[in-house]
Amino acid sequence: MSIPKTIKVKMHLTGDVRSVAVKEAETLFKAKKASPYRSEGAEKAVKGPAPETAAKNPDSDKPKA
């Protein structure tokens, strides 16, 4: 007996992340009850301008009028 492969999905109504079997995940995707969950590592998550740009332009984080 083989172990079914699982993938992580994010449930739309509750917002929680679950590991479910691939066949169950396909059913959830078709019913639009969940979407695939991809967690980004810290090196990929970018917030704000690059440090060099921020040093040259200190007002870069302020909204433009």
mmCIF file of the N, C-alpha and C atoms, coordinates in Angstrom:
data_MODEL
# 
_entry.id   MODEL 
# 
loop_
_atom_site.group_PDB 
_atom_site.id 
_atom_site.type_symbol 
_atom_site.label_atom_id 
_atom_site.label_alt_id 
_atom_site.label_comp_id 
_atom_site.label_asym_id 
_atom_site.label_entity_id 
_atom_site.label_seq_id 
_atom_site.pdbx_PDB_ins_code 
_atom_site.Cartn_x 
_atom_site.Cartn_y 
_atom_site.Cartn_z 
_atom_site.occupancy 
_atom_site.B_iso_or_equiv 
_atom_site.pdbx_formal_charge 
_atom_site.auth_seq_id 
_atom_site.auth_comp_id 
_atom_site.auth_asym_id 
_atom_site.auth_atom_id 
_atom_site.pdbx_PDB_model_num 
ATOM 1   N N  . MET A 1 1  ? 0.849   -1.175 0.000  1.00 0.00 ? 1  MET A N  1 
ATOM 2   C CA . MET A 1 1  ? 0.000   0.000  0.000  1.00 0.00 ? 1  MET A CA 1 
ATOM 3   C C  . MET A 1 1  ? 0.895   1.238  0.000  1.00 0.00 ? 1  MET A C  1 
ATOM 4   N N  . SER A 1 2  ? 0.665   2.136  -0.951 1.00 0.00 ? 2  SER A N  1 
ATOM 5   C CA . SER A 1 2  ? 1.492   3.333  -1.036 1.00 0.00 ? 2  SER A CA 1 
ATOM 6   C C  . SER A 1 2  ? 0.821   4.510  -0.331 1.00 0.00 ? 2  SER A C  1 
ATOM 7   N N  . ILE A 1 3  ? 1.638   5.371  0.184  1.00 0.00 ? 3  ILE A N  1 
ATOM 8   C CA . ILE A 1 3  ? 1.129   6.561  0.864  1.00 0.00 ? 3  ILE A CA 1 
ATOM 9   C C  . ILE A 1 3  ? 0.776   7.602  -0.200 1.00 0.00 ? 3  ILE A C  1 
ATOM 10  N N  . PRO A 1 4  ? -0.439  8.155  -0.159 1.00 0.00 ? 4  PRO A N  1 
ATOM 11  C CA . PRO A 1 4  ? -0.802  9.153  -1.169 1.00 0.00 ? 4  PRO A CA 1 
ATOM 12  C C  . PRO A 1 4  ? 0.016   10.427 -0.987 1.00 0.00 ? 4  PRO A C  1 
ATOM 13  N N  . LYS A 1 5  ? 0.374   11.048 -2.101 1.00 0.00 ? 5  LYS A N  1 
ATOM 14  C CA . LYS A 1 5  ? 1.123   12.291 -2.031 1.00 0.00 ? 5  LYS A CA 1 
ATOM 15  C C  . LYS A 1 5  ? 0.190   13.409 -1.598 1.00 0.00 ? 5  LYS A C  1 
ATOM 16  N N  . THR A 1 6  ? 0.717   14.308 -0.813 1.00 0.00 ? 6  THR A N  1 
ATOM 17  C CA . THR A 1 6  ? -0.098  15.416 -0.317 1.00 0.00 ? 6  THR A CA 1 
ATOM 18  C C  . THR A 1 6  ? 0.503   16.742 -0.758 1.00 0.00 ? 6  THR A C  1 
ATOM 19  N N  . ILE A 1 7  ? -0.351  17.750 -0.812 1.00 0.00 ? 7  ILE A N  1 
ATOM 20  C CA . ILE A 1 7  ? 0.093   19.107 -1.088 1.00 0.00 ? 7  ILE A CA 1 
ATOM 21  C C  . ILE A 1 7  ? -0.575  20.036 -0.091 1.00 0.00 ? 7  ILE A C  1 
ATOM 22  N N  . LYS A 1 8  ? 0.024   21.204 0.100  1.00 0.00 ? 8  LYS A N  1 
ATOM 23  C CA . LYS A 1 8  ? -0.554  22.173 1.023  1.00 0.00 ? 8  LYS A CA 1 
ATOM 24  C C  . LYS A 1 8  ? -1.543  23.046 0.267  1.00 0.00 ? 8  LYS A C  1 
ATOM 25  N N  . VAL A 1 9  ? -2.698  23.256 0.874  1.00 0.00 ? 9  VAL A N  1 
ATOM 26  C CA . VAL A 1 9  ? -3.719  24.130 0.300  1.00 0.00 ? 9  VAL A CA 1 
ATOM 27  C C  . VAL A 1 9  ? -4.169  25.123 1.363  1.00 0.00 ? 9  VAL A C  1 
ATOM 28  N N  . LYS A 1 10 ? -4.606  26.295 0.911  1.00 0.00 ? 10 LYS A N  1 
ATOM 29  C CA . LYS A 1 10 ? -5.152  27.294 1.827  1.00 0.00 ? 10 LYS A CA 1 
ATOM 30  C C  . LYS A 1 10 ? -6.651  27.337 1.619  1.00 0.00 ? 10 LYS A C  1 
ATOM 31  N N  . MET A 1 11 ? -7.388  27.066 2.686  1.00 0.00 ? 11 MET A N  1 
ATOM 32  C CA . MET A 1 11 ? -8.842  27.055 2.621  1.00 0.00 ? 11 MET A CA 1 
ATOM 33  C C  . MET A 1 11 ? -9.349  28.492 2.542  1.00 0.00 ? 11 MET A C  1 
ATOM 34  N N  . HIS A 1 12 ? -10.297 28.755 1.636  1.00 0.00 ? 12 HIS A N  1 
ATOM 35  C CA . HIS A 1 12 ? -10.780 30.115 1.422  1.00 0.00 ? 12 HIS A CA 1 
ATOM 36  C C  . HIS A 1 12 ? -11.620 30.641 2.575  1.00 0.00 ? 12 HIS A C  1 
ATOM 37  N N  . LEU A 1 13 ? -12.506 29.845 3.120  1.00 0.00 ? 13 LEU A N  1 
ATOM 38  C CA . LEU A 1 13 ? -13.409 30.349 4.154  1.00 0.00 ? 13 LEU A CA 1 
ATOM 39  C C  . LEU A 1 13 ? -12.718 30.548 5.494  1.00 0.00 ? 13 LEU A C  1 
ATOM 40  N N  . THR A 1 14 ? -11.896 29.587 5.904  1.00 0.00 ? 14 THR A N  1 
ATOM 41  C CA . THR A 1 14 ? -11.276 29.671 7.224  1.00 0.00 ? 14 THR A CA 1 
ATOM 42  C C  . THR A 1 14 ? -9.888  30.290 7.195  1.00 0.00 ? 14 THR A C  1 
ATOM 43  N N  . GLY A 1 15 ? -9.216  30.222 6.051  1.00 0.00 ? 15 GLY A N  1 
ATOM 44  C CA . GLY A 1 15 ? -7.881  30.790 5.935  1.00 0.00 ? 15 GLY A CA 1 
ATOM 45  C C  . GLY A 1 15 ? -6.775  29.899 6.460  1.00 0.00 ? 15 GLY A C  1 
ATOM 46  N N  . ASP A 1 16 ? -7.115  28.693 6.911  1.00 0.00 ? 16 ASP A N  1 
ATOM 47  C CA . ASP A 1 16 ? -6.074  27.818 7.430  1.00 0.00 ? 16 ASP A CA 1 
ATOM 48  C C  . ASP A 1 16 ? -5.406  27.037 6.308  1.00 0.00 ? 16 ASP A C  1 
ATOM 49  N N  . VAL A 1 17 ? -4.189  26.561 6.577  1.00 0.00 ? 17 VAL A N  1 
ATOM 50  C CA . VAL A 1 17 ? -3.401  25.810 5.602  1.00 0.00 ? 17 VAL A CA 1 
ATOM 51  C C  . VAL A 1 17 ? -3.407  24.355 6.027  1.00 0.00 ? 17 VAL A C  1 
ATOM 52  N N  . ARG A 1 18 ? -3.730  23.468 5.080  1.00 0.00 ? 18 ARG A N  1 
ATOM 53  C CA . ARG A 1 18 ? -3.815  22.034 5.366  1.00 0.00 ? 18 ARG A CA 1 
ATOM 54  C C  . ARG A 1 18 ? -3.024  21.248 4.334  1.00 0.00 ? 18 ARG A C  1 
ATOM 55  N N  . SER A 1 19 ? -2.554  20.085 4.731  1.00 0.00 ? 19 SER A N  1 
ATOM 56  C CA . SER A 1 19 ? -1.964  19.139 3.796  1.00 0.00 ? 19 SER A CA 1 
ATOM 57  C C  . SER A 1 19 ? -3.043  18.130 3.450  1.00 0.00 ? 19 SER A C  1 
ATOM 58  N N  . VAL A 1 20 ? -3.389  18.051 2.180  1.00 0.00 ? 20 VAL A N  1 
ATOM 59  C CA . VAL A 1 20 ? -4.432  17.125 1.744  1.00 0.00 ? 20 VAL A CA 1 
ATOM 60  C C  . VAL A 1 20 ? -3.910  16.288 0.582  1.00 0.00 ? 20 VAL A C  1 
ATOM 61  N N  . ALA A 1 21 ? -4.568  15.157 0.344  1.00 0.00 ? 21 ALA A N  1 
ATOM 62  C CA . ALA A 1 21 ? -4.205  14.297 -0.778 1.00 0.00 ? 21 ALA A CA 1 
ATOM 63  C C  . ALA A 1 21 ? -4.447  15.041 -2.088 1.00 0.00 ? 21 ALA A C  1 
ATOM 64  N N  . VAL A 1 22 ? -3.683  14.686 -3.102 1.00 0.00 ? 22 VAL A N  1 
ATOM 65  C CA . VAL A 1 22 ? -3.756  15.384 -4.381 1.00 0.00 ? 22 VAL A CA 1 
ATOM 66  C C  . VAL A 1 22 ? -5.161  15.313 -4.974 1.00 0.00 ? 22 VAL A C  1 
ATOM 67  N N  . LYS A 1 23 ? -5.807  14.151 -4.916 1.00 0.00 ? 23 LYS A N  1 
ATOM 68  C CA . LYS A 1 23 ? -7.160  14.021 -5.486 1.00 0.00 ? 23 LYS A CA 1 
ATOM 69  C C  . LYS A 1 23 ? -8.154  14.902 -4.748 1.00 0.00 ? 23 LYS A C  1 
ATOM 70  N N  . GLU A 1 24 ? -8.040  14.960 -3.427 1.00 0.00 ? 24 GLU A N  1 
ATOM 71  C CA . GLU A 1 24 ? -8.934  15.818 -2.647 1.00 0.00 ? 24 GLU A CA 1 
ATOM 72  C C  . GLU A 1 24 ? -8.664  17.291 -2.966 1.00 0.00 ? 24 GLU A C  1 
ATOM 73  N N  . ALA A 1 25 ? -7.394  17.636 -3.152 1.00 0.00 ? 25 ALA A N  1 
ATOM 74  C CA . ALA A 1 25 ? -7.039  19.017 -3.479 1.00 0.00 ? 25 ALA A CA 1 
ATOM 75  C C  . ALA A 1 25 ? -7.636  19.423 -4.824 1.00 0.00 ? 25 ALA A C  1 
ATOM 76  N N  . GLU A 1 26 ? -7.583  18.537 -5.807 1.00 0.00 ? 26 GLU A N  1 
ATOM 77  C CA . GLU A 1 26 ? -8.166  18.846 -7.116 1.00 0.00 ? 26 GLU A CA 1 
ATOM 78  C C  . GLU A 1 26 ? -9.657  19.128 -6.987 1.00 0.00 ? 26 GLU A C  1 
ATOM 79  N N  . THR A 1 27 ? -10.349 18.355 -6.163 1.00 0.00 ? 27 THR A N  1 
ATOM 80  C CA . THR A 1 27 ? -11.777 18.572 -5.927 1.00 0.00 ? 27 THR A CA 1 
ATOM 81  C C  . THR A 1 27 ? -12.014 19.933 -5.283 1.00 0.00 ? 27 THR A C  1 
ATOM 82  N N  . LEU A 1 28 ? -11.190 20.286 -4.302 1.00 0.00 ? 28 LEU A N  1 
ATOM 83  C CA . LEU A 1 28 ? -11.332 21.581 -3.632 1.00 0.00 ? 28 LEU A CA 1 
ATOM 84  C C  . LEU A 1 28 ? -11.059 22.739 -4.591 1.00 0.00 ? 28 LEU A C  1 
ATOM 85  N N  . PHE A 1 29 ? -10.071 22.573 -5.480 1.00 0.00 ? 29 PHE A N  1 
ATOM 86  C CA . PHE A 1 29 ? -9.752  23.630 -6.443 1.00 0.00 ? 29 PHE A CA 1 
ATOM 87  C C  . PHE A 1 29 ? -10.904 23.838 -7.420 1.00 0.00 ? 29 PHE A C  1 
ATOM 88  N N  . LYS A 1 30 ? -11.491 22.739 -7.914 1.00 0.00 ? 30 LYS A N  1 
ATOM 89  C CA . LYS A 1 30 ? -12.601 22.845 -8.866 1.00 0.00 ? 30 LYS A CA 1 
ATOM 90  C C  . LYS A 1 30 ? -13.817 23.497 -8.232 1.00 0.00 ? 30 LYS A C  1 
ATOM 91  N N  . ALA A 1 31 ? -14.046 23.227 -6.944 1.00 0.00 ? 31 ALA A N  1 
ATOM 92  C CA . ALA A 1 31 ? -15.183 23.810 -6.231 1.00 0.00 ? 31 ALA A CA 1 
ATOM 93  C C  . ALA A 1 31 ? -14.868 25.223 -5.722 1.00 0.00 ? 31 ALA A C  1 
ATOM 94  N N  . LYS A 1 32 ? -13.635 25.691 -5.968 1.00 0.00 ? 32 LYS A N  1 
ATOM 95  C CA . LYS A 1 32 ? -13.172 27.014 -5.530 1.00 0.00 ? 32 LYS A CA 1 
ATOM 96  C C  . LYS A 1 32 ? -13.290 27.190 -4.021 1.00 0.00 ? 32 LYS A C  1 
ATOM 97  N N  . LYS A 1 33 ? -12.982 26.127 -3.298 1.00 0.00 ? 33 LYS A N  1 
ATOM 98  C CA . LYS A 1 33 ? -12.997 26.183 -1.836 1.00 0.00 ? 33 LYS A CA 1 
ATOM 99  C C  . LYS A 1 33 ? -11.595 26.340 -1.268 1.00 0.00 ? 33 LYS A C  1 
ATOM 100 N N  . ALA A 1 34 ? -10.569 26.136 -2.114 1.00 0.00 ? 34 ALA A N  1 
ATOM 101 C CA . ALA A 1 34 ? -9.186  26.251 -1.660 1.00 0.00 ? 34 ALA A CA 1 
ATOM 102 C C  . ALA A 1 34 ? -8.299  26.628 -2.837 1.00 0.00 ? 34 ALA A C  1 
ATOM 103 N N  . SER A 1 35 ? -7.087  27.067 -2.520 1.00 0.00 ? 35 SER A N  1 
ATOM 104 C CA . SER A 1 35 ? -6.099  27.369 -3.547 1.00 0.00 ? 35 SER A CA 1 
ATOM 105 C C  . SER A 1 35 ? -4.753  26.800 -3.102 1.00 0.00 ? 35 SER A C  1 
ATOM 106 N N  . PRO A 1 36 ? -3.855  26.550 -4.051 1.00 0.00 ? 36 PRO A N  1 
ATOM 107 C CA . PRO A 1 36 ? -2.547  26.010 -3.674 1.00 0.00 ? 36 PRO A CA 1 
ATOM 108 C C  . PRO A 1 36 ? -1.817  26.985 -2.755 1.00 0.00 ? 36 PRO A C  1 
ATOM 109 N N  . TYR A 1 37 ? -1.091  26.455 -1.791 1.00 0.00 ? 37 TYR A N  1 
ATOM 110 C CA . TYR A 1 37 ? -0.366  27.294 -0.836 1.00 0.00 ? 37 TYR A CA 1 
ATOM 111 C C  . TYR A 1 37 ? 1.118   27.214 -1.134 1.00 0.00 ? 37 TYR A C  1 
ATOM 112 N N  . ARG A 1 38 ? 1.713   28.364 -1.340 1.00 0.00 ? 38 ARG A N  1 
ATOM 113 C CA . ARG A 1 38 ? 3.157   28.430 -1.561 1.00 0.00 ? 38 ARG A CA 1 
ATOM 114 C C  . ARG A 1 38 ? 3.735   29.383 -0.535 1.00 0.00 ? 38 ARG A C  1 
ATOM 115 N N  . SER A 1 39 ? 4.599   28.884 0.309  1.00 0.00 ? 39 SER A N  1 
ATOM 116 C CA . SER A 1 39 ? 5.239   29.758 1.292  1.00 0.00 ? 39 SER A CA 1 
ATOM 117 C C  . SER A 1 39 ? 6.562   30.235 0.709  1.00 0.00 ? 39 SER A C  1 
ATOM 118 N N  . GLU A 1 40 ? 6.786   31.544 0.775  1.00 0.00 ? 40 GLU A N  1 
ATOM 119 C CA . GLU A 1 40 ? 8.029   32.105 0.271  1.00 0.00 ? 40 GLU A CA 1 
ATOM 120 C C  . GLU A 1 40 ? 9.031   32.196 1.408  1.00 0.00 ? 40 GLU A C  1 
ATOM 121 N N  . GLY A 1 41 ? 10.270  31.902 1.092  1.00 0.00 ? 41 GLY A N  1 
ATOM 122 C CA . GLY A 1 41 ? 11.323  32.022 2.087  1.00 0.00 ? 41 GLY A CA 1 
ATOM 123 C C  . GLY A 1 41 ? 11.642  33.480 2.364  1.00 0.00 ? 41 GLY A C  1 
ATOM 124 N N  . ALA A 1 42 ? 12.402  33.737 3.395  1.00 0.00 ? 42 ALA A N  1 
ATOM 125 C CA . ALA A 1 42 ? 12.734  35.107 3.776  1.00 0.00 ? 42 ALA A CA 1 
ATOM 126 C C  . ALA A 1 42 ? 13.527  35.811 2.682  1.00 0.00 ? 42 ALA A C  1 
ATOM 127 N N  . GLU A 1 43 ? 14.326  35.066 1.920  1.00 0.00 ? 43 GLU A N  1 
ATOM 128 C CA . GLU A 1 43 ? 15.117  35.707 0.874  1.00 0.00 ? 43 GLU A CA 1 
ATOM 129 C C  . GLU A 1 43 ? 14.261  36.137 -0.315 1.00 0.00 ? 43 GLU A C  1 
ATOM 130 N N  . LYS A 1 44 ? 13.093  35.537 -0.509 1.00 0.00 ? 44 LYS A N  1 
ATOM 131 C CA . LYS A 1 44 ? 12.223  35.908 -1.622 1.00 0.00 ? 44 LYS A CA 1 
ATOM 132 C C  . LYS A 1 44 ? 11.219  36.983 -1.235 1.00 0.00 ? 44 LYS A C  1 
ATOM 133 N N  . ALA A 1 45 ? 10.880  37.080 0.031  1.00 0.00 ? 45 ALA A N  1 
ATOM 134 C CA . ALA A 1 45 ? 9.902   38.063 0.476  1.00 0.00 ? 45 ALA A CA 1 
ATOM 135 C C  . ALA A 1 45 ? 10.586  39.422 0.556  1.00 0.00 ? 45 ALA A C  1 
ATOM 136 N N  . VAL A 1 46 ? 10.192  40.332 -0.335 1.00 0.00 ? 46 VAL A N  1 
ATOM 137 C CA . VAL A 1 46 ? 10.820  41.647 -0.400 1.00 0.00 ? 46 VAL A CA 1 
ATOM 138 C C  . VAL A 1 46 ? 9.801   42.690 0.014  1.00 0.00 ? 46 VAL A C  1 
ATOM 139 N N  . LYS A 1 47 ? 10.189  43.515 0.968  1.00 0.00 ? 47 LYS A N  1 
ATOM 140 C CA . LYS A 1 47 ? 9.318   44.595 1.407  1.00 0.00 ? 47 LYS A CA 1 
ATOM 141 C C  . LYS A 1 47 ? 10.076  45.899 1.255  1.00 0.00 ? 47 LYS A C  1 
ATOM 142 N N  . GLY A 1 48 ? 9.526   46.811 0.492  1.00 0.00 ? 48 GLY A N  1 
ATOM 143 C CA . GLY A 1 48 ? 10.142  48.119 0.325  1.00 0.00 ? 48 GLY A CA 1 
ATOM 144 C C  . GLY A 1 48 ? 11.269  48.099 -0.685 1.00 0.00 ? 48 GLY A C  1 
ATOM 145 N N  . PRO A 1 49 ? 11.888  49.249 -0.886 1.00 0.00 ? 49 PRO A N  1 
ATOM 146 C CA . PRO A 1 49 ? 12.968  49.343 -1.874 1.00 0.00 ? 49 PRO A CA 1 
ATOM 147 C C  . PRO A 1 49 ? 14.245  48.681 -1.376 1.00 0.00 ? 49 PRO A C  1 
ATOM 148 N N  . ALA A 1 50 ? 15.157  48.447 -2.285 1.00 0.00 ? 50 ALA A N  1 
ATOM 149 C CA . ALA A 1 50 ? 16.442  47.868 -1.927 1.00 0.00 ? 50 ALA A CA 1 
ATOM 150 C C  . ALA A 1 50 ? 17.182  48.834 -1.006 1.00 0.00 ? 50 ALA A C  1 
ATOM 151 N N  . PRO A 1 51 ? 18.074  48.349 -0.150 1.00 0.00 ? 51 PRO A N  1 
ATOM 152 C CA . PRO A 1 51 ? 18.768  49.235 0.792  1.00 0.00 ? 51 PRO A CA 1 
ATOM 153 C C  . PRO A 1 51 ? 19.521  50.377 0.116  1.00 0.00 ? 51 PRO A C  1 
ATOM 154 N N  . GLU A 1 52 ? 20.138  50.126 -1.058 1.00 0.00 ? 52 GLU A N  1 
ATOM 155 C CA . GLU A 1 52 ? 20.866  51.189 -1.755 1.00 0.00 ? 52 GLU A CA 1 
ATOM 156 C C  . GLU A 1 52 ? 19.909  52.298 -2.185 1.00 0.00 ? 52 GLU A C  1 
ATOM 157 N N  . THR A 1 53 ? 18.751  51.912 -2.707 1.00 0.00 ? 53 THR A N  1 
ATOM 158 C CA . THR A 1 53 ? 17.760  52.880 -3.171 1.00 0.00 ? 53 THR A CA 1 
ATOM 159 C C  . THR A 1 53 ? 17.192  53.665 -1.998 1.00 0.00 ? 53 THR A C  1 
ATOM 160 N N  . ALA A 1 54 ? 16.938  53.002 -0.899 1.00 0.00 ? 54 ALA A N  1 
ATOM 161 C CA . ALA A 1 54 ? 16.371  53.671 0.269  1.00 0.00 ? 54 ALA A CA 1 
ATOM 162 C C  . ALA A 1 54 ? 17.352  54.685 0.843  1.00 0.00 ? 54 ALA A C  1 
ATOM 163 N N  . ALA A 1 55 ? 18.648  54.391 0.791  1.00 0.00 ? 55 ALA A N  1 
ATOM 164 C CA . ALA A 1 55 ? 19.644  55.318 1.319  1.00 0.00 ? 55 ALA A CA 1 
ATOM 165 C C  . ALA A 1 55 ? 19.728  56.577 0.463  1.00 0.00 ? 55 ALA A C  1 
ATOM 166 N N  . LYS A 1 56 ? 19.577  56.433 -0.855 1.00 0.00 ? 56 LYS A N  1 
ATOM 167 C CA . LYS A 1 56 ? 19.661  57.584 -1.755 1.00 0.00 ? 56 LYS A CA 1 
ATOM 168 C C  . LYS A 1 56 ? 18.402  58.433 -1.698 1.00 0.00 ? 56 LYS A C  1 
ATOM 169 N N  . ASN A 1 57 ? 17.247  57.796 -1.491 1.00 0.00 ? 57 ASN A N  1 
ATOM 170 C CA . ASN A 1 57 ? 15.976  58.504 -1.522 1.00 0.00 ? 57 ASN A CA 1 
ATOM 171 C C  . ASN A 1 57 ? 15.208  58.204 -0.236 1.00 0.00 ? 57 ASN A C  1 
ATOM 172 N N  . PRO A 1 58 ? 15.420  58.992 0.838  1.00 0.00 ? 58 PRO A N  1 
ATOM 173 C CA . PRO A 1 58 ? 14.772  58.681 2.116  1.00 0.00 ? 58 PRO A CA 1 
ATOM 174 C C  . PRO A 1 58 ? 13.255  58.835 2.093  1.00 0.00 ? 58 PRO A C  1 
ATOM 175 N N  . ASP A 1 59 ? 12.701  59.554 1.119  1.00 0.00 ? 59 ASP A N  1 
ATOM 176 C CA . ASP A 1 59 ? 11.252  59.752 1.033  1.00 0.00 ? 59 ASP A CA 1 
ATOM 177 C C  . ASP A 1 59 ? 10.575  58.689 0.183  1.00 0.00 ? 59 ASP A C  1 
ATOM 178 N N  . SER A 1 60 ? 11.285  57.623 -0.197 1.00 0.00 ? 60 SER A N  1 
ATOM 179 C CA . SER A 1 60 ? 10.724  56.628 -1.109 1.00 0.00 ? 60 SER A CA 1 
ATOM 180 C C  . SER A 1 60 ? 9.571   55.848 -0.500 1.00 0.00 ? 60 SER A C  1 
ATOM 181 N N  . ASP A 1 61 ? 9.497   55.765 0.843  1.00 0.00 ? 61 ASP A N  1 
ATOM 182 C CA . ASP A 1 61 ? 8.411   55.014 1.463  1.00 0.00 ? 61 ASP A CA 1 
ATOM 183 C C  . ASP A 1 61 ? 7.155   55.854 1.671  1.00 0.00 ? 61 ASP A C  1 
ATOM 184 N N  . LYS A 1 62 ? 7.239   57.155 1.425  1.00 0.00 ? 62 LYS A N  1 
ATOM 185 C CA . LYS A 1 62 ? 6.074   58.022 1.600  1.00 0.00 ? 62 LYS A CA 1 
ATOM 186 C C  . LYS A 1 62 ? 5.221   58.004 0.334  1.00 0.00 ? 62 LYS A C  1 
ATOM 187 N N  . PRO A 1 63 ? 3.899   58.011 0.461  1.00 0.00 ? 63 PRO A N  1 
ATOM 188 C CA . PRO A 1 63 ? 3.047   58.036 -0.732 1.00 0.00 ? 63 PRO A CA 1 
ATOM 189 C C  . PRO A 1 63 ? 3.188   59.357 -1.482 1.00 0.00 ? 63 PRO A C  1 
ATOM 190 N N  . LYS A 1 64 ? 3.110   59.252 -2.795 1.00 0.00 ? 64 LYS A N  1 
ATOM 191 C CA . LYS A 1 64 ? 3.226   60.454 -3.622 1.00 0.00 ? 64 LYS A CA 1 
ATOM 192 C C  . LYS A 1 64 ? 1.895   61.183 -3.675 1.00 0.00 ? 64 LYS A C  1 
ATOM 193 N N  . ALA A 1 65 ? 1.962   62.506 -3.625 1.00 0.00 ? 65 ALA A N  1 
ATOM 194 C CA . ALA A 1 65 ? 0.736   63.312 -3.631 1.00 0.00 ? 65 ALA A CA 1 
ATOM 195 C C  . ALA A 1 65 ? 0.233   63.523 -5.034 1.00 0.00 ? 65 ALA A C  1 
# 
